[in-house]
Amino acid sequence: MVHAFPQWHATLTESAAHYIDAPFGLQSVVLAVLGGSTITLMTRMQQGTDSDPAKLVAAVAGGFLLAGLQLFHSILDSLLVFGAIQSGADITYGQWLGWFGYTLLFNVLGGLVLVTALRLLRTKELMQDRRQDSQQDPERADAEQTDAERD
């Protein structure tokens, strides 16, 4: 793809340099945490619905946030870096690996801590409410269980 569109080499190089040349610091860490949480939230939103238009909205919104705000995402931004390397940019795989390592770590933390852990906390509260309801009205709990099994 890179060799098919040589007019995009300068754009690839500039985009890749934004990530590779970013110094490791608080800003880079926060951009990586936000990138991980954005992708995880987008995925959760898409899995939570059967509506194709809703899935499309989630994908467009997630893509806009990731690209528009230039959040750090280890996999998506690696595509830009690899494209720049293939186009002849002065970027090495070693530079990419240094950036990729910390970005992947903070992407995972962003996804796990900001999205998944909060969901687990919410699920715990929902489970406690359900258990309390089932102790108060066992017939209602049995009916809800039967409904859930049908779904």
C-alpha atoms as one frame of an Amber mdcrd trajectory, in Angstrom:
protein
   0.000   0.000   0.000   2.797   2.394   0.889   4.539   1.905  -2.431   1.263
   2.223  -4.339   0.696   5.748  -2.970   4.050   7.569  -2.849   2.283  10.924
  -2.489   1.435   9.919   1.102   5.028   9.232   2.232   5.493  12.676   3.797
   2.164  12.404   5.638   3.050   8.940   6.946   6.434  10.165   8.135   4.919
  13.174   9.891   2.214  11.088  11.545   4.649   8.407  12.686   7.075  11.010
  14.045   4.308  12.364  16.286   4.309   9.048  18.146   7.945   7.962  17.887
   9.424  11.353  18.792   7.116  11.939  21.758   9.191  11.943  24.932   8.201
   9.449  27.588   6.453  11.437  30.278   3.116  12.156  31.883   1.526  13.391
  28.648   2.534  10.252  26.717   1.325   8.015  29.530  -2.044   9.759  29.730
  -2.458   9.662  25.925  -1.790   5.904  26.015  -4.193   5.325  28.929  -6.890
   7.289  27.104  -6.183   5.379  23.879  -6.629   2.049  25.640  -9.772   3.141
  27.427 -11.261   4.536  24.199 -10.764   1.297  22.267 -12.054  -0.814  25.163
 -15.117   1.386  25.622 -15.834   1.328  21.888 -15.588  -2.465  21.890 -17.886
  -2.754  24.914 -20.414  -0.449  23.273 -20.396  -2.513  20.086 -20.766  -5.797
  21.952 -23.589  -4.378  24.030 -25.955  -3.840  21.116 -27.407  -5.700  18.168
 -28.119  -2.442  16.345 -25.833  -1.982  13.343 -26.326   1.821  13.276 -25.326
   1.990  16.961 -22.219  -0.094  16.247 -21.347   2.254  13.393 -21.761   5.315
  15.614 -19.506   3.755  18.255 -16.842   2.940  15.651 -16.910   6.424  14.118
 -16.833   8.107  17.532 -13.960   5.888  18.689 -12.025   6.491  15.483 -12.610
  10.233  15.734 -11.317  10.320  19.305  -8.276   8.160  18.555  -7.243   9.924
  15.360  -8.588  13.406  16.020  -7.016  13.741  19.442  -3.918  11.745  18.407
  -4.301   9.383  21.333  -1.603   6.718  21.585  -2.790   3.259  20.590  -0.105
   0.625  20.259  -1.638  -1.349  17.400  -3.334   1.331  15.331  -0.447   3.782
  15.471   2.041   1.007  14.726   0.430   0.782  11.291   1.437   4.394  10.665
   4.945   3.784  11.963   5.420   0.682   9.803   4.103   2.586   6.796   6.603
   5.359   7.442   9.440   2.843   7.802   8.434   1.241   4.491   8.317   4.641
   2.812  11.931   5.288   3.766  11.468   7.540   6.804  14.344   7.875   9.243
  12.582   5.690  11.824  13.893   2.363  13.048  12.198  -0.714  14.425  14.133
  -0.115  17.645  12.518   3.315  18.023   9.139   1.766  17.352   9.769  -0.981
  19.929  10.688   1.574  22.604   7.476   3.502  21.966   5.378   0.348  21.553
   6.457  -1.150  24.893   5.233   1.604  27.157   2.245   2.402  24.963   1.008
  -1.196  25.079   1.398  -1.291  28.858  -0.598   1.901  29.373  -3.205   0.918
  26.745  -3.863  -2.239  28.740  -4.028  -0.277  31.991  -6.444   2.208  30.414
  -8.683  -0.567  29.161  -8.563  -2.606  32.346  -8.668   0.152  34.940 -10.867
   2.818  33.390 -13.370   0.575  31.642 -13.259  -3.034  32.757 -12.635  -2.464
  36.482 -15.398   0.127  36.663 -17.737  -2.295  34.908 -16.803  -5.043  37.357
 -17.533  -2.726  40.276 -20.912  -1.920  38.762 -21.607  -5.616  38.154 -20.823
  -6.383  41.784 -23.437  -3.861  42.879 -26.000  -5.308  40.443 -25.311  -8.842
  41.683 -25.753  -7.764  45.303 -29.088  -6.127  44.418 -30.225  -9.260  42.603
 -29.260 -11.498  45.519 -31.111  -9.249  47.915 -34.204  -9.295  45.674 -34.085
 -13.086  45.402 -33.988 -13.484  49.180 -37.020 -11.257  49.554 -39.076 -12.851
  46.749 -37.817 -16.310  45.671 -40.591 -16.765  43.075 -39.562 -13.528  41.332
 -35.921 -14.635  41.289 -36.922 -17.987  39.725 -38.953 -16.191  37.038 -36.044
 -13.854  36.259 -33.679 -16.806  36.017 -36.042 -18.569  33.589 -36.241 -15.374
  31.486 -32.462 -15.098  31.428 -32.079 -18.730  30.365 -34.415 -18.144  27.407
 -32.309 -15.175  26.242
